[in-house]
Amino acid sequence: MISHLDWIKNFKNAIFSNDPNFYEDYLQCFGEESDAKVRIEELIKKMENHYEVKFNFDDNYLYYPHFKNDGKYEELRF
């Protein structure tokens, strides 16, 4: 097992891979004709099975609290 998985698997809403096939699968989750949430959940399960780990995801993994529809990102206050 990849040593980074020991801590990344516990990090909230994060996945990790060193396999280029998983990179491509991840990018395809956001295609125009796909349901990103369903595709990401399928990818998470596929990666968990491959690496034999359980990633720490909750229902808010696609929530971006600082997303802006307009304006400048420099106007964001954290």
Biopython code that builds the backbone (N, CA, C, O; Angstrom):
import numpy as np
from Bio.PDB.StructureBuilder import StructureBuilder

atoms = [
    (1, "MET", "N", (0.847, -1.192, 0.000)),
    (1, "MET", "CA", (0.000, 0.000, 0.000)),
    (1, "MET", "C", (0.884, 1.244, 0.000)),
    (1, "MET", "O", (1.971, 1.244, 0.578)),
    (2, "ILE", "N", (0.421, 2.273, -0.635)),
    (2, "ILE", "CA", (1.140, 3.536, -0.707)),
    (2, "ILE", "C", (1.135, 4.188, 0.679)),
    (2, "ILE", "O", (0.086, 4.294, 1.315)),
    (3, "SER", "N", (2.296, 4.618, 1.137)),
    (3, "SER", "CA", (2.399, 5.151, 2.500)),
    (3, "SER", "C", (1.515, 6.375, 2.734)),
    (3, "SER", "O", (1.038, 6.578, 3.850)),
    (4, "HIS", "N", (1.289, 7.189, 1.715)),
    (4, "HIS", "CA", (0.444, 8.372, 1.891)),
    (4, "HIS", "C", (-1.010, 8.013, 2.207)),
    (4, "HIS", "O", (-1.721, 8.807, 2.823)),
    (5, "LEU", "N", (-1.444, 6.855, 1.800)),
    (5, "LEU", "CA", (-2.824, 6.452, 2.082)),
    (5, "LEU", "C", (-3.094, 6.319, 3.565)),
    (5, "LEU", "O", (-4.243, 6.426, 3.994)),
    (6, "ASP", "N", (-2.066, 6.089, 4.351)),
    (6, "ASP", "CA", (-2.257, 5.954, 5.795)),
    (6, "ASP", "C", (-2.891, 7.193, 6.406)),
    (6, "ASP", "O", (-3.718, 7.071, 7.310)),
    (7, "TRP", "N", (-2.531, 8.370, 5.943)),
    (7, "TRP", "CA", (-3.125, 9.586, 6.503)),
    (7, "TRP", "C", (-4.178, 10.188, 5.576)),
    (7, "TRP", "O", (-5.136, 10.788, 6.063)),
    (8, "ILE", "N", (-4.036, 10.050, 4.269)),
    (8, "ILE", "CA", (-5.009, 10.651, 3.346)),
    (8, "ILE", "C", (-6.375, 9.997, 3.481)),
    (8, "ILE", "O", (-7.391, 10.681, 3.358)),
    (9, "LYS", "N", (-6.430, 8.715, 3.727)),
    (9, "LYS", "CA", (-7.717, 8.034, 3.832)),
    (9, "LYS", "C", (-8.560, 8.603, 4.974)),
    (9, "LYS", "O", (-9.783, 8.466, 4.960)),
    (10, "ASN", "N", (-7.932, 9.230, 5.952)),
    (10, "ASN", "CA", (-8.659, 9.834, 7.071)),
    (10, "ASN", "C", (-8.961, 11.314, 6.859)),
    (10, "ASN", "O", (-9.751, 11.896, 7.603)),
    (11, "PHE", "N", (-8.349, 11.920, 5.864)),
    (11, "PHE", "CA", (-8.570, 13.334, 5.571)),
    (11, "PHE", "C", (-9.943, 13.480, 4.924)),
    (11, "PHE", "O", (-10.261, 12.746, 3.988)),
    (12, "LYS", "N", (-10.750, 14.402, 5.398)),
    (12, "LYS", "CA", (-12.135, 14.528, 4.958)),
    (12, "LYS", "C", (-12.243, 14.880, 3.472)),
    (12, "LYS", "O", (-11.606, 15.817, 2.992)),
    (13, "ASN", "N", (-13.061, 14.109, 2.761)),
    (13, "ASN", "CA", (-13.413, 14.345, 1.358)),
    (13, "ASN", "C", (-12.210, 14.406, 0.429)),
    (13, "ASN", "O", (-12.150, 15.245, -0.470)),
    (14, "ALA", "N", (-11.260, 13.519, 0.649)),
    (14, "ALA", "CA", (-10.054, 13.483, -0.187)),
    (14, "ALA", "C", (-9.801, 12.064, -0.682)),
    (14, "ALA", "O", (-10.057, 11.086, 0.019)),
    (15, "ILE", "N", (-9.295, 11.980, -1.901)),
    (15, "ILE", "CA", (-8.854, 10.701, -2.449)),
    (15, "ILE", "C", (-7.416, 10.870, -2.923)),
    (15, "ILE", "O", (-6.935, 11.987, -3.110)),
    (16, "PHE", "N", (-6.746, 9.749, -3.112)),
    (16, "PHE", "CA", (-5.363, 9.781, -3.557)),
    (16, "PHE", "C", (-5.112, 8.589, -4.456)),
    (16, "PHE", "O", (-5.621, 7.494, -4.219)),
    (17, "SER", "N", (-4.319, 8.818, -5.494)),
    (17, "SER", "CA", (-3.910, 7.725, -6.361)),
    (17, "SER", "C", (-2.605, 8.085, -7.046)),
    (17, "SER", "O", (-2.300, 9.258, -7.259)),
    (18, "ASN", "N", (-1.848, 7.066, -7.386)),
    (18, "ASN", "CA", (-0.668, 7.259, -8.217)),
    (18, "ASN", "C", (-0.857, 6.532, -9.555)),
    (18, "ASN", "O", (0.106, 6.279, -10.279)),
    (19, "ASP", "N", (-2.096, 6.205, -9.864)),
    (19, "ASP", "CA", (-2.450, 5.477, -11.079)),
    (19, "ASP", "C", (-3.085, 6.437, -12.089)),
    (19, "ASP", "O", (-4.151, 6.988, -11.816)),
    (20, "PRO", "N", (-2.462, 6.648, -13.237)),
    (20, "PRO", "CA", (-2.995, 7.574, -14.243)),
    (20, "PRO", "C", (-4.410, 7.225, -14.707)),
    (20, "PRO", "O", (-5.154, 8.109, -15.132)),
    (21, "ASN", "N", (-4.782, 5.967, -14.633)),
    (21, "ASN", "CA", (-6.139, 5.588, -15.026)),
    (21, "ASN", "C", (-7.184, 6.221, -14.115)),
    (21, "ASN", "O", (-8.263, 6.601, -14.569)),
    (22, "PHE", "N", (-6.862, 6.332, -12.838)),
    (22, "PHE", "CA", (-7.784, 6.980, -11.909)),
    (22, "PHE", "C", (-7.857, 8.485, -12.176)),
    (22, "PHE", "O", (-8.909, 9.094, -11.984)),
    (23, "TYR", "N", (-6.758, 9.087, -12.614)),
    (23, "TYR", "CA", (-6.791, 10.520, -12.962)),
    (23, "TYR", "C", (-7.782, 10.751, -14.088)),
    (23, "TYR", "O", (-8.600, 11.669, -14.028)),
    (24, "GLU", "N", (-7.708, 9.924, -15.104)),
    (24, "GLU", "CA", (-8.609, 10.065, -16.254)),
    (24, "GLU", "C", (-10.059, 9.829, -15.831)),
    (24, "GLU", "O", (-10.956, 10.566, -16.241)),
    (25, "ASP", "N", (-10.285, 8.811, -15.016)),
    (25, "ASP", "CA", (-11.643, 8.543, -14.524)),
    (25, "ASP", "C", (-12.189, 9.745, -13.757)),
    (25, "ASP", "O", (-13.357, 10.104, -13.905)),
    (26, "TYR", "N", (-11.345, 10.359, -12.943)),
    (26, "TYR", "CA", (-11.777, 11.522, -12.161)),
    (26, "TYR", "C", (-12.178, 12.677, -13.073)),
    (26, "TYR", "O", (-13.224, 13.294, -12.873)),
    (27, "LEU", "N", (-11.367, 12.964, -14.054)),
    (27, "LEU", "CA", (-11.678, 14.063, -14.977)),
    (27, "LEU", "C", (-12.961, 13.794, -15.741)),
    (27, "LEU", "O", (-13.718, 14.724, -16.019)),
    (28, "GLN", "N", (-13.218, 12.556, -16.083)),
    (28, "GLN", "CA", (-14.432, 12.210, -16.815)),
    (28, "GLN", "C", (-15.690, 12.351, -15.960)),
    (28, "GLN", "O", (-16.796, 12.414, -16.497)),
    (29, "CYS", "N", (-15.538, 12.401, -14.659)),
    (29, "CYS", "CA", (-16.694, 12.587, -13.772)),
    (29, "CYS", "C", (-17.385, 13.923, -14.018)),
    (29, "CYS", "O", (-18.565, 14.081, -13.707)),
    (30, "PHE", "N", (-16.662, 14.872, -14.568)),
    (30, "PHE", "CA", (-17.192, 16.216, -14.742)),
    (30, "PHE", "C", (-17.560, 16.532, -16.186)),
    (30, "PHE", "O", (-17.663, 17.701, -16.558)),
    (31, "GLY", "N", (-17.759, 15.503, -16.997)),
    (31, "GLY", "CA", (-18.175, 15.698, -18.374)),
    (31, "GLY", "C", (-19.568, 16.298, -18.440)),
    (31, "GLY", "O", (-20.351, 16.190, -17.496)),
    (32, "GLU", "N", (-19.861, 16.921, -19.549)),
    (32, "GLU", "CA", (-21.140, 17.614, -19.709)),
    (32, "GLU", "C", (-22.343, 16.687, -19.599)),
    (32, "GLU", "O", (-23.406, 17.105, -19.141)),
    (33, "GLU", "N", (-22.187, 15.443, -20.010)),
    (33, "GLU", "CA", (-23.326, 14.537, -20.042)),
    (33, "GLU", "C", (-23.320, 13.549, -18.880)),
    (33, "GLU", "O", (-23.949, 12.494, -18.960)),
    (34, "SER", "N", (-22.631, 13.876, -17.828)),
    (34, "SER", "CA", (-22.582, 12.936, -16.712)),
    (34, "SER", "C", (-23.125, 13.569, -15.444)),
    (34, "SER", "O", (-23.118, 14.790, -15.287)),
    (35, "ASP", "N", (-23.593, 12.725, -14.549)),
    (35, "ASP", "CA", (-24.004, 13.147, -13.219)),
    (35, "ASP", "C", (-22.759, 13.029, -12.341)),
    (35, "ASP", "O", (-22.397, 11.935, -11.908)),
    (36, "ALA", "N", (-22.113, 14.153, -12.086)),
    (36, "ALA", "CA", (-20.821, 14.155, -11.387)),
    (36, "ALA", "C", (-20.888, 13.423, -10.050)),
    (36, "ALA", "O", (-19.981, 12.660, -9.719)),
    (37, "LYS", "N", (-21.931, 13.643, -9.293)),
    (37, "LYS", "CA", (-22.017, 13.028, -7.967)),
    (37, "LYS", "C", (-22.030, 11.502, -8.071)),
    (37, "LYS", "O", (-21.314, 10.826, -7.332)),
    (38, "VAL", "N", (-22.824, 10.966, -8.968)),
    (38, "VAL", "CA", (-22.901, 9.512, -9.149)),
    (38, "VAL", "C", (-21.565, 8.968, -9.634)),
    (38, "VAL", "O", (-21.089, 7.949, -9.133)),
    (39, "ARG", "N", (-20.966, 9.634, -10.594)),
    (39, "ARG", "CA", (-19.696, 9.167, -11.151)),
    (39, "ARG", "C", (-18.576, 9.217, -10.111)),
    (39, "ARG", "O", (-17.753, 8.305, -10.041)),
    (40, "ILE", "N", (-18.544, 10.271, -9.309)),
    (40, "ILE", "CA", (-17.516, 10.372, -8.262)),
    (40, "ILE", "C", (-17.706, 9.277, -7.219)),
    (40, "ILE", "O", (-16.734, 8.667, -6.774)),
    (41, "GLU", "N", (-18.950, 9.026, -6.830)),
    (41, "GLU", "CA", (-19.200, 7.976, -5.843)),
    (41, "GLU", "C", (-18.776, 6.612, -6.378)),
    (41, "GLU", "O", (-18.242, 5.794, -5.629)),
    (42, "GLU", "N", (-19.006, 6.361, -7.657)),
    (42, "GLU", "CA", (-18.557, 5.108, -8.269)),
    (42, "GLU", "C", (-17.024, 5.032, -8.274)),
    (42, "GLU", "O", (-16.447, 3.979, -8.003)),
    (43, "LEU", "N", (-16.381, 6.149, -8.582)),
    (43, "LEU", "CA", (-14.921, 6.192, -8.592)),
    (43, "LEU", "C", (-14.349, 5.964, -7.193)),
    (43, "LEU", "O", (-13.364, 5.242, -7.035)),
    (44, "ILE", "N", (-14.954, 6.567, -6.193)),
    (44, "ILE", "CA", (-14.497, 6.383, -4.812)),
    (44, "ILE", "C", (-14.537, 4.903, -4.446)),
    (44, "ILE", "O", (-13.575, 4.372, -3.890)),
    (45, "LYS", "N", (-15.646, 4.236, -4.755)),
    (45, "LYS", "CA", (-15.769, 2.806, -4.444)),
    (45, "LYS", "C", (-14.728, 1.992, -5.197)),
    (45, "LYS", "O", (-14.128, 1.072, -4.643)),
    (46, "LYS", "N", (-14.517, 2.336, -6.466)),
    (46, "LYS", "CA", (-13.526, 1.631, -7.281)),
    (46, "LYS", "C", (-12.126, 1.784, -6.687)),
    (46, "LYS", "O", (-11.361, 0.821, -6.624)),
    (47, "MET", "N", (-11.798, 3.003, -6.251)),
    (47, "MET", "CA", (-10.486, 3.258, -5.664)),
    (47, "MET", "C", (-10.345, 2.590, -4.301)),
    (47, "MET", "O", (-9.286, 2.051, -3.979)),
    (48, "GLU", "N", (-11.400, 2.625, -3.506)),
    (48, "GLU", "CA", (-11.356, 1.963, -2.199)),
    (48, "GLU", "C", (-11.107, 0.466, -2.372)),
    (48, "GLU", "O", (-10.328, -0.125, -1.625)),
    (49, "ASN", "N", (-11.759, -0.137, -3.341)),
    (49, "ASN", "CA", (-11.540, -1.568, -3.598)),
    (49, "ASN", "C", (-10.123, -1.828, -4.082)),
    (49, "ASN", "O", (-9.478, -2.785, -3.653)),
    (50, "HIS", "N", (-9.644, -0.979, -4.971)),
    (50, "HIS", "CA", (-8.303, -1.152, -5.527)),
    (50, "HIS", "C", (-7.219, -1.042, -4.440)),
    (50, "HIS", "O", (-6.312, -1.871, -4.375)),
    (51, "TYR", "N", (-7.323, -0.023, -3.600)),
    (51, "TYR", "CA", (-6.307, 0.222, -2.577)),
    (51, "TYR", "C", (-6.614, -0.444, -1.234)),
    (51, "TYR", "O", (-5.797, -0.411, -0.313)),
    (52, "GLU", "N", (-7.797, -1.046, -1.134)),
    (52, "GLU", "CA", (-8.221, -1.711, 0.096)),
    (52, "GLU", "C", (-8.205, -0.753, 1.286)),
    (52, "GLU", "O", (-7.655, -1.051, 2.346)),
    (53, "VAL", "N", (-8.828, 0.406, 1.074)),
    (53, "VAL", "CA", (-8.970, 1.419, 2.126)),
    (53, "VAL", "C", (-10.406, 1.928, 2.110)),
    (53, "VAL", "O", (-11.185, 1.603, 1.214)),
    (54, "LYS", "N", (-10.736, 2.720, 3.103)),
    (54, "LYS", "CA", (-12.024, 3.401, 3.169)),
    (54, "LYS", "C", (-11.724, 4.882, 3.307)),
    (54, "LYS", "O", (-11.176, 5.317, 4.319)),
    (55, "PHE", "N", (-12.087, 5.670, 2.276)),
    (55, "PHE", "CA", (-11.876, 7.110, 2.324)),
    (55, "PHE", "C", (-12.969, 7.760, 3.169)),
    (55, "PHE", "O", (-14.057, 7.205, 3.320)),
    (56, "ASN", "N", (-12.677, 8.923, 3.712)),
    (56, "ASN", "CA", (-13.563, 9.627, 4.639)),
    (56, "ASN", "C", (-14.386, 10.683, 3.908)),
    (56, "ASN", "O", (-14.037, 11.864, 3.912)),
    (57, "PHE", "N", (-15.482, 10.251, 3.279)),
    (57, "PHE", "CA", (-16.346, 11.176, 2.548)),
    (57, "PHE", "C", (-17.659, 11.367, 3.279)),
    (57, "PHE", "O", (-18.185, 10.440, 3.895)),
    (58, "ASP", "N", (-18.191, 12.601, 3.203)),
    (58, "ASP", "CA", (-19.530, 12.866, 3.708)),
    (58, "ASP", "C", (-20.381, 13.389, 2.548)),
    (58, "ASP", "O", (-19.908, 13.437, 1.412)),
    (59, "ASP", "N", (-21.604, 13.771, 2.813)),
    (59, "ASP", "CA", (-22.519, 14.209, 1.754)),
    (59, "ASP", "C", (-22.186, 15.582, 1.185)),
    (59, "ASP", "O", (-22.772, 15.978, 0.178)),
    (60, "ASN", "N", (-21.280, 16.307, 1.787)),
    (60, "ASN", "CA", (-20.955, 17.668, 1.348)),
    (60, "ASN", "C", (-19.688, 17.751, 0.507)),
    (60, "ASN", "O", (-19.116, 18.834, 0.378)),
    (61, "TYR", "N", (-19.236, 16.654, -0.063)),
    (61, "TYR", "CA", (-17.959, 16.689, -0.774)),
    (61, "TYR", "C", (-17.978, 17.525, -2.044)),
    (61, "TYR", "O", (-16.911, 17.870, -2.554)),
    (62, "LEU", "N", (-19.138, 17.860, -2.569)),
    (62, "LEU", "CA", (-19.206, 18.757, -3.730)),
    (62, "LEU", "C", (-19.636, 20.172, -3.339)),
    (62, "LEU", "O", (-19.936, 20.991, -4.207)),
    (63, "TYR", "N", (-19.666, 20.455, -2.060)),
    (63, "TYR", "CA", (-20.038, 21.778, -1.576)),
    (63, "TYR", "C", (-18.795, 22.659, -1.498)),
    (63, "TYR", "O", (-17.819, 22.317, -0.829)),
    (64, "TYR", "N", (-18.841, 23.772, -2.176)),
    (64, "TYR", "CA", (-17.718, 24.718, -2.191)),
    (64, "TYR", "C", (-18.203, 26.020, -1.568)),
    (64, "TYR", "O", (-18.792, 26.847, -2.264)),
    (65, "PRO", "N", (-17.973, 26.220, -0.287)),
    (65, "PRO", "CA", (-18.548, 27.366, 0.411)),
    (65, "PRO", "C", (-18.054, 28.718, -0.098)),
    (65, "PRO", "O", (-18.705, 29.733, 0.150)),
    (66, "HIS", "N", (-16.939, 28.758, -0.792)),
    (66, "HIS", "CA", (-16.415, 30.034, -1.268)),
    (66, "HIS", "C", (-16.548, 30.194, -2.781)),
    (66, "HIS", "O", (-15.858, 31.019, -3.381)),
    (67, "PHE", "N", (-17.427, 29.414, -3.395)),
    (67, "PHE", "CA", (-17.663, 29.526, -4.833)),
    (67, "PHE", "C", (-18.310, 30.873, -5.145)),
    (67, "PHE", "O", (-19.201, 31.329, -4.429)),
    (68, "LYS", "N", (-17.849, 31.494, -6.217)),
    (68, "LYS", "CA", (-18.401, 32.786, -6.629)),
    (68, "LYS", "C", (-18.915, 32.684, -8.063)),
    (68, "LYS", "O", (-18.200, 32.229, -8.955)),
    (69, "ASN", "N", (-20.146, 33.107, -8.274)),
    (69, "ASN", "CA", (-20.695, 33.162, -9.634)),
    (69, "ASN", "C", (-20.206, 34.392, -10.376)),
    (69, "ASN", "O", (-20.123, 34.389, -11.604)),
    (70, "ASP", "N", (-19.885, 35.434, -9.641)),
    (70, "ASP", "CA", (-19.399, 36.662, -10.271)),
    (70, "ASP", "C", (-18.479, 37.391, -9.294)),
    (70, "ASP", "O", (-18.308, 36.968, -8.150)),
    (71, "GLY", "N", (-17.913, 38.454, -9.744)),
    (71, "GLY", "CA", (-16.980, 39.205, -8.898)),
    (71, "GLY", "C", (-15.581, 38.645, -9.012)),
    (71, "GLY", "O", (-15.290, 37.834, -9.891)),
    (72, "LYS", "N", (-14.729, 39.081, -8.125)),
    (72, "LYS", "CA", (-13.332, 38.663, -8.147)),
    (72, "LYS", "C", (-13.030, 37.790, -6.925)),
    (72, "LYS", "O", (-13.534, 38.020, -5.826)),
    (73, "TYR", "N", (-12.206, 36.803, -7.158)),
    (73, "TYR", "CA", (-11.835, 35.928, -6.046)),
    (73, "TYR", "C", (-11.048, 36.676, -4.977)),
    (73, "TYR", "O", (-11.045, 36.270, -3.815)),
    (74, "GLU", "N", (-10.398, 37.733, -5.346)),
    (74, "GLU", "CA", (-9.659, 38.518, -4.332)),
    (74, "GLU", "C", (-10.600, 39.163, -3.326)),
    (74, "GLU", "O", (-10.165, 39.611, -2.265)),
    (75, "GLU", "N", (-11.892, 39.214, -3.654)),
    (75, "GLU", "CA", (-12.889, 39.780, -2.743)),
    (75, "GLU", "C", (-13.349, 38.774, -1.684)),
    (75, "GLU", "O", (-14.065, 39.137, -0.751)),
    (76, "LEU", "N", (-12.943, 37.525, -1.828)),
    (76, "LEU", "CA", (-13.323, 36.523, -0.832)),
    (76, "LEU", "C", (-12.659, 36.814, 0.507)),
    (76, "LEU", "O", (-11.496, 37.214, 0.564)),
    (77, "ARG", "N", (-13.399, 36.612, 1.559)),
    (77, "ARG", "CA", (-12.883, 36.788, 2.907)),
    (77, "ARG", "C", (-13.020, 35.459, 3.643)),
    (77, "ARG", "O", (-14.114, 34.903, 3.738)),
    (78, "PHE", "N", (-11.912, 34.960, 4.157)),
    (78, "PHE", "CA", (-11.920, 33.663, 4.844)),
    (78, "PHE", "C", (-11.847, 33.863, 6.337)),
    (78, "PHE", "O", (-11.843, 32.890, 7.091)),
]
sb = StructureBuilder()
sb.init_structure("model")
sb.init_model(0)
sb.init_chain("A")
sb.init_seg("    ")
for serial, (resi, resn, name, xyz) in enumerate(atoms, 1):
    if name == "N":
        sb.init_residue(resn, " ", resi, " ")
    sb.init_atom(name, np.array(xyz, "f"), 0.0, 1.0, " ", f" {name:<3s}", serial, name[0])
structure = sb.get_structure()
